Amino acid sequence: MRRREFVGLVGGLAAWPLAAGAQQAKPIARIGLFLPPPRNPEVEAFLAGLRDLGWVEGQNAHVEYRDAGGDDSRLPALAAELVGLNVDVLVTATFPGILAARRATTKIPIVMIVGPDLVTAGLAASMAHPGGNITGQTFFLTELAAKRLEILASLAPAMTRAGVLLQRGNPLNDSTMRAMTAAAQALKVELRPVEVDVPGDLGSALSTVASTAMDGLVITDANAFVTSPIVGAIVEKCRVPSIAAPIVASRGAAPVGYGVDFTAMFRHAAVFVDKILKGANPADIPIEQPTKFRTVINLKTARALGVEIPPAVSLRADEVIE
């Protein structure tokens, strides 16, 4: 071998580890996750979804996690903080979370884990082609409230006055009540809206509920109600047939739950993040809607409240908790 060729070979071998190292040193994806409630099992479902798609914390991904502790007023500051960290994608849930993210950035991609109709809210051009920097999953929030009223009517056939538990100041309260009004008229039921502060003083919330006469109670899908212990206390105070999200019934805060599977939606949100981290534009990623709805009956809670579950309601249950 000629000397010049030998020197070139040795130089090439010496440089090879450096080149290989440079190829392996890919930048770690930074995911900004901020949510209204404190950390809960749904967050773990989202992280598990990321791992299923090959995004492992500490290896090729890092999740900057923030929560508002149940106080929606803190969401704008959390969103701004994560934007300041220059994350690759923002992930959040609920209408207040999406509004905070959108106001914080129009450039960084945003994934909505679960929330309202973005087209109606003016935050997306269409379901198939959102057209902006937001995509993710929506669900039939207002329609679900109306459906819960129908199930509640079968749970309490003699009901003439239905309480509707609303988070005070929630921007979706008006549309929720409008959707429920048509169902209430058909059922000949008078709606009694009950607005409470969450987070807020439990005594004040219970006083507000106690002053409202009702034969049944529909608990709306304000995210605070899904996670707050106030809901269980309100249901116990009312001691009337009540219905909420499936996860609320699973946790024993209501005897019956009907709606989407939030845990599954958190896990599926990782699919949107994966697409974006691999180069997809959120403007072109269709917004999805859930196709499966669950009915959960918690017999233990029902017995404690003195609520009888009719056979017709039991037969539709996907899960019965003894």
Secondary structure, 3 states (H helix, E strand, C coil): CCHHHHHHHHHHHHHHHHHHHHHHCCCCEEEEEEECCCCCHHHHHHHHHHHHCCCCECCCEEEEEEECCCCHHHHHHHHHHHHHCCCCEEEECCHHHHHHHHHHCCCCCEEECCCCCCCCCCCCCCCCCCCCCEEEECCCHHHHHHHHHHHHHHHCCCCCEEEEEEECCCCCHHHHHHHHHHHHHHHCCEEEEEEECCCCCHHHHHHHHHCCCCCEEEECCCHHHHHCHHHHHHHHHHCCCEEECHHHHHCCCCCEEEECCHHHHHHHHHHHHHHHHCCCCHHHCCCECCCCCEEEEEHHHHHHHCCCCCHHHHHCCCEEEC
